[in-house]
Amino acid sequence: MQPVVITNTGDATLDISYIGLTGAQAADFTIGGTCASPVSLAPGARCRIDLVMKAAVDVGNLATTLAIESNASAAATEIALTG
């Protein structure tokens, strides 16, 4: 499991409208944790996304992208994942 923590460091509510995996191998990963879209984070609040690679897959040859859409920017925040 690899956690990703989202913290609202701004002075306004952070509205997260989408958290998901994209790419050809997205089905080989699962998402858990305390962030479930949609979610609103008050200033100073945080939530955690737990990323888990499914055990029955070929470790070392997987890649996907964690995409997060919010009111913080016009474009989605993307985090490359490999395993």
C-alpha positions as CSV (number, residue, x, y, z in Angstrom):
1,M,0.0,0.0,0.0
2,Q,1.2,3.5,-0.9
3,P,-0.6,6.4,0.8
4,V,-1.1,9.8,-0.8
5,V,-2.2,12.6,1.6
6,I,-4.1,15.6,0.3
7,T,-3.9,18.7,2.6
8,N,-5.7,21.9,2.0
9,T,-3.0,24.5,2.6
10,G,-5.2,27.3,1.2
11,D,-7.6,29.7,3.0
12,A,-10.8,28.5,1.1
13,T,-12.5,25.1,0.9
14,L,-10.9,22.6,-1.4
15,D,-13.6,20.8,-3.4
16,I,-12.3,17.5,-4.9
17,S,-14.7,16.3,-7.6
18,Y,-12.9,13.3,-8.9
19,I,-10.3,10.8,-7.7
20,G,-9.6,7.9,-10.0
21,L,-7.1,5.8,-11.9
22,T,-6.5,6.2,-15.7
23,G,-4.5,4.3,-18.2
24,A,-4.4,0.8,-19.7
25,Q,-3.4,-0.9,-16.4
26,A,-5.7,1.0,-14.0
27,A,-7.6,-2.2,-13.2
28,D,-4.5,-3.6,-11.6
29,F,-4.6,-1.0,-8.8
30,T,-7.3,-0.2,-6.2
31,I,-8.1,3.0,-4.3
32,G,-9.1,3.2,-0.7
33,G,-8.5,5.5,2.3
34,T,-10.4,8.5,3.7
35,C,-10.7,10.5,0.4
36,A,-13.8,9.5,-1.6
37,S,-14.9,11.9,-4.3
38,P,-16.7,14.1,-4.1
39,V,-15.2,15.5,-0.9
40,S,-14.7,19.0,0.5
41,L,-11.7,19.9,2.7
42,A,-11.8,22.9,5.0
43,P,-8.6,24.9,5.2
44,G,-6.0,22.9,7.2
45,A,-8.0,19.6,6.7
46,R,-6.5,16.5,5.1
47,C,-7.6,13.1,3.7
48,R,-5.6,10.1,2.6
49,I,-5.8,8.0,-0.6
50,D,-4.5,4.4,-0.2
51,L,-3.2,2.9,-3.5
52,V,-2.8,-0.9,-3.6
53,M,-1.5,-3.0,-6.4
54,K,-3.4,-6.2,-6.9
55,A,-1.3,-9.2,-5.7
56,A,-1.9,-11.4,-8.7
57,V,-0.3,-9.2,-11.3
58,D,3.2,-9.0,-12.8
59,V,5.1,-6.7,-10.3
60,G,7.6,-4.4,-11.9
61,N,5.7,-4.0,-15.2
62,L,2.7,-1.9,-14.3
63,A,2.0,1.7,-14.8
64,T,-1.1,3.9,-14.3
65,T,-2.0,7.4,-13.3
66,L,-3.8,8.7,-10.3
67,A,-5.9,11.7,-11.4
68,I,-7.4,14.2,-8.9
69,E,-9.8,17.0,-10.1
70,S,-10.6,19.9,-7.8
71,N,-11.3,23.6,-7.7
72,A,-7.6,24.3,-7.0
73,S,-6.6,24.3,-10.7
74,A,-8.2,24.1,-14.1
75,A,-6.3,21.0,-15.0
76,A,-6.4,17.7,-13.1
77,T,-3.4,16.8,-10.8
78,E,-1.8,13.6,-12.1
79,I,0.5,11.3,-10.2
80,A,2.3,8.6,-12.1
81,L,2.3,5.2,-10.5
82,T,4.5,2.2,-11.2
83,G,4.8,-1.2,-9.6
